[in-house]
Structures are given as C-alpha cells and as structure tokens.
Amino acid sequence: MNSQGVAKVTVSEGQTELQVDLIIQSYEIRGIVRDAQTGEPVQGVQIRVSVNLQGSDAENIDISMLMAAATSNEQGEFILKPKMPRTYTLAANKAEYNSTTFEVTVPPAPDPNAPAEPVFTEVLLDKADSALYVTLLHNNAPLISEQINFMSIINGAPQQIHSNAVDGRPGVYVISGFGPEPFDLFAATVLPTEAGTILMSFAKGVQIPKGMTTEATLKMYEIVQYVIELKTSDGVQPQGNFDIQIPDYPELANLSPISTIMQGRVMVPIPAGRHLVRLKVPGYRLLEFYPEDLAPADNPFMRQISVDLVKE
C-alpha cells in the first residue's frame, strides 16, 4: 500500500471472497510558537493553512486542512493533523503580534503500514508596532458579539485574524500584525437568534501605516449564502475567476473572498432581500438576475440556484 492508501490486489479465477486489512495512515505537524524577542512561549496563537484560493492550489489543497486550525497552548505548543504528505504553507496569527507564514513539508511515511513520525517546527513571532481599530455597526448601532471572525485577504489568500474587544468602546475590535501593504478585510458573525442570522461585511484596500494606529468602520449586513450552478449551452464547464456586483450595495462589490469558479459553481454571500445581482464570467455575457426569485426561502443560511450563461 502506498502513502495515498492505494494497493494492488490479485483475485484468482473463481474466488468469491477477499480479505483486506485497511490501515488509515496518519500524519502530524507539531510545533511551538515563541516570542522572537524574549524566546518565551506564546499562548493563543492560531495556526491555519494559508492557500491562494484563486490559483492552482484551489484544486489541489487538502480541503480538510482548510477547515482545521490549531491554537497554541500555555507552552506555545500546537498540533495539526494533515491527511496527506505534501508541503503546507501555514499562517500564524495573534493580536498584538505580526502575522507570519511558514512552510512545513510532511514527507510520505517510510512504512505505509505504520504511523508516520511527527514533523516538528518552531515559529517566531515579532511584536506588532501598528494596529487597526474596527468599529462594527448593525442597523446603525454598535455590534457586540463574542464570536466575531475577521479574515484578511492578500493576493487572493485568506487568513484568519485574531481580534480583541476594546474595553469601554462597544462594538470596537482591535487587530494587528500587518505590514504596510494594503489588504482586504472580511468580518462575519452569527447572531444568537432562533434562525441564527448571519452578518457579514467586506472592506477593500485597508492599510495600516507602520508604527501607527488606524480606524475603520464596517456596516454588517444580514447575508444569505448562495451556491450558483453555472450552466452553458455547449456543456463546457466555465473556469477562472468571476466578478460579482450588487448595485443596491456598491460597497460590497466582490464581497465573496473566494472568487474562483470551482467545479462549475460559485459561492456568493448576498444581503438578505430581493437585490439585483450582476455576474460576469470570462467568455460569457454579463448576467443580471434576482437570486431571491430563483430559490425558495426555506433555508435562511444557504440556497442553491442555477443560471444559464450565454457566450459572448
């Protein structure tokens, strides 16, 4: 059996039974995070896979690793368990520290029938000297939530960001650890309502000058996640990136942090309600439609629709 769990078997003529012993190969990345200046372990650092979802990696990434995350403990230690051997780019994030990315190569197991040896790595984080104070508003009032998720998007690669609520300033959260280059900022949360209302917002071109603090305000909108199947008359599956605009909310142009067509489908978060959407796919005419008219409103979180594309 090879490292991907594939083995050849021989079946004799007339054989009706075959016994196969299945072994699930496991891999581990073990690491420790330290303060680059003091060498002390850093607790509460989030470690995630960093991958460009607008590039070739979008088709090859171990999807389970995108969903997985590890947080360093009191000793600065963390463990990730990838499903396959390959080189992973990981991102380390914590408020008050500069975010960093690093590569870890997980080699194939020498013995496919035995657990692979853990891969060890050390991460050094520098203290941040700049910060962004983000005010979140919902219905023109400060949004207070214990589960605000911030994400930065740089060159198409989304990364989770740690944030801290600012004492004495309701609805204000501080994030740090960025260089002076612009990045897109994505924020989302789920309100503790019976339906679990999703709120989301997106700001393009946020910039934090080195050594300074900056303020930003995001208006949070109730969101429905649409999975849109792209149908074509010739049956050819469209590829590449798409462009989406919502005229009622021009500030939310290209709200989706992942703008790559994947297996003939796109995922687009759209403000709740009936809104015109303009979708442009390379090689096809601009398409205008109202998503709410195409899907039943029985699911408040996610709805599936299909649209027909016409060649240019």
C-alpha positions in Angstrom: 0.0 0.0 0.0 1.4 3.4 -0.9 1.3 6.7 1.1 -2.1 7.5 -0.5 -3.6 4.3 0.8 -3.7 2.6 -2.6 -2.7 -1.1 -3.0 -2.9 -3.7 -5.8 -4.7 -6.9 -5.1 -4.8 -10.2 -7.1 -8.1 -12.1 -7.4 -7.9 -15.7 -8.5 -10.4 -17.1 -11.0 -13.4 -18.4 -9.2 -12.5 -16.6 -5.9 -15.6 -15.2 -4.2 -14.1 -13.7 -1.0 -11.2 -11.3 -0.4 -10.0 -10.2 3.0 -8.3 -6.8 3.1 -6.8 -5.2 6.2 -7.3 -1.5 6.0 -4.8 0.9 7.7 -5.5 4.6 7.9 -2.2 6.4 7.6 -1.9 9.4 9.9 0.4 12.4 9.9 1.2 15.1 12.4 2.7 18.6 12.4 3.9 19.5 15.9 5.2 23.0 16.6 6.0 25.6 19.3 5.4 29.3 19.0 7.9 31.7 20.7 8.2 35.4 21.1 11.0 36.4 18.8 12.4 38.9 21.3 12.1 37.0 24.6 12.1 33.4 23.4 9.1 32.8 25.7 6.2 30.6 24.5 3.2 32.4 23.1 -0.2 31.1 24.0 -3.4 31.6 21.9 -1.7 31.8 18.5 -4.0 30.4 15.8 -2.3 28.2 13.1 -4.1 27.7 9.8 -3.3 26.6 6.3 -2.6 29.6 4.1 -3.5 28.9 0.4 -4.2 31.1 -2.6 -7.8 30.1 -3.5 -7.6 32.0 -6.7 -4.7 29.9 -8.0 -3.8 26.4 -8.9 -3.8 25.3 -5.3 -7.6 25.7 -5.2 -8.0 22.3 -6.9 -5.2 20.5 -5.1 -5.4 21.6 -1.5 -6.3 19.2 1.3 -9.8 20.7 2.0 -9.9 19.2 5.5 -6.8 21.3 6.4 -8.6 24.5 5.3 -11.3 23.7 7.9 -8.8 22.6 10.6 -7.0 25.0 12.9 -4.8 24.7 16.0 -4.3 27.1 18.8 -1.1 27.1 20.8 -1.4 26.2 24.5 0.3 27.6 27.6 3.6 26.1 26.5 3.2 27.6 23.0 2.7 24.1 21.5 0.3 23.2 18.7 -0.6 20.1 16.7 -2.1 19.8 13.2 -3.1 16.5 11.6 -3.0 16.7 7.8 -4.5 13.9 5.7 -1.7 13.6 3.1 2.0 14.2 2.6 2.9 17.5 0.9 4.4 20.9 1.6 1.9 23.1 3.5 2.1 26.9 3.9 0.9 27.7 7.4 -0.1 31.1 8.8 0.3 32.1 12.5 -1.9 34.9 13.8 -2.4 36.6 17.2 -3.5 40.1 18.0 -0.5 42.2 19.1 1.9 40.2 17.0 2.9 40.4 13.4 1.2 37.7 11.3 3.7 35.3 9.6 3.6 32.4 7.2 5.9 29.5 7.1 6.3 26.2 5.2 6.2 22.7 6.6 6.9 19.6 4.5 5.2 16.4 5.5 7.0 13.5 3.8 5.4 10.2 2.8 5.6 7.6 5.6 8.6 5.2 5.1 6.4 2.3 6.1 2.8 2.6 4.8 1.7 0.1 7.5 2.9 2.2 10.4 2.2 5.7 11.7 4.4 8.4 10.2 6.8 10.2 12.5 5.6 13.8 13.5 7.2 16.7 11.8 8.5 19.4 14.2 8.7 23.1 13.6 9.3 26.3 15.5 7.6 29.6 14.9 9.0 33.0 16.0 6.6 36.0 16.2 7.5 39.6 16.4 5.5 42.1 18.4 3.4 44.4 16.2 4.0 48.1 16.2 0.8 49.1 14.4 -2.9 48.4 14.9 -6.3 48.7 13.3 -9.4 49.6 15.4 -12.5 48.3 13.6 -16.0 49.6 14.5 -18.8 47.2 13.6 -22.3 48.5 13.1 -25.6 46.7 12.6 -28.7 48.8 11.9 -26.6 51.9 12.8 -25.8 50.6 16.3 -22.6 49.1 17.6 -22.4 45.3 17.2 -21.3 43.5 20.3 -20.5 39.8 19.8 -18.2 37.3 21.4 -17.7 35.4 18.1 -16.6 38.0 15.5 -14.5 36.3 12.8 -12.1 38.6 11.0 -10.1 37.5 7.9 -7.5 39.3 5.8 -7.2 38.6 2.1 -3.8 39.4 0.5 -3.2 38.3 -3.1 -6.2 36.0 -3.0 -5.1 34.2 0.1 -7.5 34.4 3.1 -6.1 34.2 6.6 -7.9 34.2 9.9 -7.1 37.2 12.1 -7.2 37.3 15.9 -9.0 40.3 17.4 -9.6 41.7 20.9 -12.7 43.7 22.0 -11.7 47.2 23.2 -12.7 48.0 26.8 -15.0 51.0 27.0 -15.7 51.1 23.3 -18.7 48.9 22.5 -18.5 47.4 19.0 -14.9 48.2 18.6 -12.3 45.5 18.0 -8.5 45.8 17.6 -6.4 43.7 15.2 -2.7 44.0 14.5 0.2 42.2 12.9 0.1 43.5 9.3 2.7 45.1 7.2 2.2 48.4 5.4 0.8 46.7 2.2 -3.0 47.1 1.6 -5.2 44.1 2.3 -8.9 43.3 2.1 -10.7 42.9 5.4 -13.6 40.4 5.9 -15.8 40.2 9.0 -18.6 37.8 9.9 -20.6 36.7 12.9 -23.8 34.8 13.6 -26.4 36.5 15.8 -27.8 34.3 18.6 -31.3 34.3 17.2 -33.6 31.3 16.6 -32.7 31.4 12.8 -29.0 32.1 13.5 -28.8 35.2 11.4 -25.5 35.6 9.5 -23.9 39.1 9.4 -21.0 39.9 7.1 -19.1 42.8 5.7 -16.1 43.4 3.5 -13.7 46.3 3.0 -11.1 46.5 0.2 -7.7 48.1 0.3 -7.3 48.6 4.1 -3.9 49.9 5.0 -2.1 50.2 8.4 0.9 52.6 8.2 3.9 51.2 10.1 4.1 52.4 13.6 0.6 54.0 13.6 -3.0 53.1 14.6 -5.8 53.4 12.1 -9.6 53.4 12.4 -12.1 51.7 10.1 -15.9 51.2 10.2 -17.7 48.2 8.8 -21.5 48.1 8.3 -22.6 44.5 8.9 -25.4 43.1 6.6 -27.7 40.1 7.0 -26.4 37.6 4.5 -27.7 34.6 2.6 -25.1 32.3 1.1 -25.9 31.3 -2.5 -24.4 28.4 -4.3 -24.9 29.2 -8.0 -24.5 26.5 -10.6 -23.3 27.9 -13.9 -25.0 26.2 -16.9 -23.8 26.7 -20.5 -25.4 25.8 -23.8 -22.4 23.8 -25.0 -22.0 21.9 -21.7 -18.4 23.3 -21.2 -17.7 23.9 -17.6 -16.6 27.6 -17.1 -13.3 28.2 -15.3 -11.3 31.1 -13.8 -12.4 33.9 -11.6 -15.8 35.6 -11.7 -16.9 39.2 -10.9 -20.0 39.9 -8.9 -21.7 43.2 -8.1 -24.8 44.2 -6.2 -26.0 47.7 -7.3 -28.0 48.2 -4.1 -24.8 47.7 -2.1 -21.9 49.1 -4.2 -19.6 49.0 -1.2 -20.0 45.2 -1.2 -18.7 44.7 -4.7 -16.9 41.4 -4.9 -17.9 40.6 -1.4 -17.0 36.9 -1.8 -13.5 36.3 -0.5 -13.2 33.3 -2.8 -13.8 34.5 -6.4 -12.8 31.3 -8.2 -15.2 29.1 -10.1 -15.0 25.6 -8.7 -16.5 22.6 -10.5 -18.9 24.9 -12.4 -20.2 26.6 -9.3 -19.6 29.8 -7.4 -20.4 30.7 -3.8 -21.7 34.2 -3.2 -22.8 35.8 0.0 -25.6 38.3 -0.8 -27.5 40.6 1.5 -30.9 39.3 2.6 -33.8 40.5 0.5 -34.5 41.0 -3.2 -31.5 42.6 -4.9 -30.3 42.7 -8.4 -27.0 40.8 -9.0 -24.6 41.3 -11.9 -22.4 38.3 -12.6 -19.6 38.3 -15.1 -17.8 35.1 -16.1 -14.9 35.2 -18.5 -16.0 34.4 -22.1 -19.7 34.9 -21.3 -22.1 37.8 -21.4 -22.9 39.8 -18.3 -25.8 38.2 -16.5 -28.3 40.1 -14.4 -30.8 38.3 -12.1 -32.5 38.4 -8.7 -31.3 35.4 -6.7 -34.3 35.5 -4.3 -36.6 34.9 -7.2 -34.8 31.7 -8.2 -34.7 29.9 -4.8 -37.2 29.0 -2.1 -36.8 30.9 1.1 -36.9 27.7 3.2 -33.3 27.9 4.2 -32.1 31.1 5.9 -28.4 30.1 5.7 -27.7 28.7 2.2 -29.7 28.4 -1.0 -28.9 26.7 -4.3 -29.8 28.1 -7.7 -28.7 27.7 -11.3 -28.3 30.3 -14.1 -27.7 30.0 -17.8 -24.7 31.6 -19.3 -24.5 32.9 -22.9 -21.3 33.0 -24.9 -20.0 36.4 -25.9 
